[in-house]
Amino acid sequence: MTKPGPAEVNAAAGARSAAAGSRYAVVVAVFVGLLLISNIVAVKLIAFGPFIVDGGVFLFPLVYIVGDVLAEVYGLKAARRAILTAFALSLLASLTIWVVQLSPAAPGWENQGAFEDVLGFVPRIVAASLGAFLTGQLINAWVLVKLRDRTGGRFLRTRLITSTMLGQLIDTIVFCTIAFWGVLGGWDFLGYTALGYGIKLAAEIVLLPVTTRVISRVRAAEETVSVG
C-alpha cells in the first residue's frame, strides 16, 4: 500500500474538519446574513396604523433565534465567536458604505443623492446598531448558557424566553438611547422603545416551537457526527 503524501494527509484532515464543523459554519453564515440584511432594510420606517417601526422588524428577531441555537448547541465560547464575527462584518459593511458614499460619482451617474438618502452613513445610527447588537447578543448567550448549566439542560422554553427578554431589553434600550435620545420626545421615545421591544419579544414567543425544533435537530446532527 502506498503511503499517502503530505498533500493527501492535509486534504483528508481538512475534509474531516470541514465535515465536522459544517453545521456550525452554516448556522453562523445564516446568523451573519440575517444581521446584515436587517441592518440594510432598517433604513426604511414603516407605518402600521399609528405605530412606526423600521424595516429590520421582519428579520432582526430571527437573529436572536439563531443566536439561541448557537449558544444552546455549541456553547458560550462558540456563540461569542459568532457574535464577534457578525459584529466585525457589520462594522465592515458600514465602513464600506461610508467609503463608497464619500467616493466621487462617475460622470453621468446621477444617483448620488438617492444613495446618500437611503444608505448614507449616519454615525449615530451605526454606533447604536453595533452597540445594541453586541451587548444584547452577548447577554442573551451568557444568560442562556448559565441557565442551561444551572438547570442541567432542562426547561428549554423557559430559558429561551428568559434570555431573550434580558438580551432584547438591553439591545432595545441601547439602540434607542444612542439613536434617538434627544431626537424623539419623551412619550414618543418611550413608545418607540416599548413597541420595538414588544415586537421582538413577541416574535421569540411565536417562533418558540420552531426554535426548539431547530435546536433539537442541529444538536442531534452534531451528536451523530461526533459518534461517527
N, C-alpha and C positions, 0 to 999 in steps of 0.2 A: 504494500500500500504506500502510495506517495504521500509524504508528509506535507501538509499544507504550508504554503509560504506565508510570510508576514502579511501580505496584502489580503490573502484569503481569511486568515485569522482575524484581522481587523474588521473585514467586511462582515464576517459572521457575528462578531461581538457587537458591531454596530446594528446589525439587523435584529439581534435579540433585544438590545436596549430599546430600539425603536418600537418593537412589538410590545414590549412590556410597558412602555410609557405612552403608548399611542392614545389611549383614552384620556389620560391626563392632559396631553397636548391638545386634543380636540376640545375638551372642556375649557381649557384656558383660552383657546382661539375663539370659542363662542363668547366667553366672558369679555374678552377684549373687544371683539366685534360689536357686541351689544352696547358697550360703553361708548365706543367711537360714534356709532350711528346715532345713539341718543343725544350725544353732545352736539352733533351737527344739526339735527332736526329741532333741537331745543330753542333755536333762534326764533322760531315762529310761535307767537302767542295765539291760543285757540280759545274761543268763547263757547262754553257750554251753558246756554242760558245766561244767568247772571254771574257765572263763575268763569274765571280766566285761568288757564293752565298753559304750560309750554308744551311743545311738540314731543319732548322727551317722556311725557307721561305714558306713552304707549309701550315703550320698550324698557325704560330705565328700571321699573320694578323687576323685570326679568334678570337684570344684573345681580340683584340681591339673591334671587332664587338660585342662579348658577353659582354665586358665591357661597351659598349654603351647601351646595353639592361639593364644592372644593374643600370646605372646612370639615364637613362631616365625613367624607370618604377618605380624603388624603391627609387630613390633619392640619394643624395651625401653621407649621413651617411651610408646607407646600401652598397653602392658601395665601400666606403672606407673600410668597414669591410671585404668585399670580397677580395679586393686588398691586405689588410694586411694578410688575411688568406692564400692567394696564395703565397705571399712573404715568409711567415713563413714556409710553406710546401716545397717551392722550396729550401729555405735555409737548411731545414732538409734533403731533398734529397741529396743536395750537401755534407753536412757533413757526411751523411751515406755512400755515395760512397767513401769519403776520408778515413773513418774508415775502410771500407772493403778493400780498397787499401792497407792500412798500415798493416792489419792483416796478419799473416803468412799463406802462402798457405799450404793446406793439402798435404801430401806425394802422389805423383803420379799425382797431378793436375799441368799441365804444361802450363797453360794459363795466368799466372800472367803478363807476358809481354804484351800479347794482351789486357788484361783487362786494364792495365795502359795506353796503347796506345790509346784505344778507349774511356774509361770512366775516365781516370786519372784526379785527382783533380788538376786543374790549378787555383791557387788563383786569378790571374789577370782576367781570363775569367769569373770566378764565380762572382767576385766583379762587373765586367762590366755588366753581365747579370742581377744580382739582382738590382743594382743601376739604370740601364736603365728601367727595368720593373716598379719599384716603382715610380720613378719620372714621367715617361711617362704616366702611368695609372692614377696617382693622378691628373695630369694636364688635361688629357683627360676628366676625370669625372667632375672635377671642372668647366672647360670651358663649357661643355655640359649643366650642370645644371644651371649655371649662365645665359647662353644664353636662356635657356628654361624659366627662370623666367622673363627675360627682354622682351621676345617676347610673353609671355603668352602661351607658348606651340606651337606656330606656326613655320613654316619654318624648319620642322624637318630635311629634307635632307641637307639644308644649315648648320644647326647646327652640324649635324653628320660629315660632311666633314671638317668644321672649327675646331672642337675639335680634330679630328683625325690628321689633318695637324699639329697642335701645339703639340699634345701628341706624335705622331710618330717622329716629328722633334727632340724633346728633347730626346726621347728614343734612336733614332739612333745616335745622337751626343754623348750622354753619353756613350753608349756601345762602339762605335768605338774609342772614345778618350781613354777610360780606357783600352780597349783590344788591340788596335793596334797602338796607338801613339808611334812613335819611332821604331815600327816594320815594318810597311809599309812606303814606300817613299811618298813624297809629293803628286804627282799625283795619285799614287796607292791608297793612303789613301782617297783622295777626291773622287776618282772614286768608291771605295768600299762603302763609306758612302752615296754618292748620289744614287747609284744603290739600296742599301738596302732601303733607304727612298722612292725612286720612286716605288719599287715593293709593299711595304706596303701600300702606299697611293693609288696606282692603284687598289689593292685588295679591299680596302674600297669602292672605287667608283664603281667597277664592281659588288660588292655584296651589294650595297646600297638598291636595291629593296628587297633583302632577309632580310636585317637588319630592314627595316621599317615594313615589314610584320610581322616579329617575334615580334618586339616591340608592334605592334598593337594587336597581338593575346595574348601575355602574359599580356598586360595591361587589355584587355577585360576579360581574365580569372580571373585575380586578382580582378577586379571590381565585377565580378559575385560572387566570394567567399565573398567579403565584404558585398554585398547586402544580400546574403543568410544567 
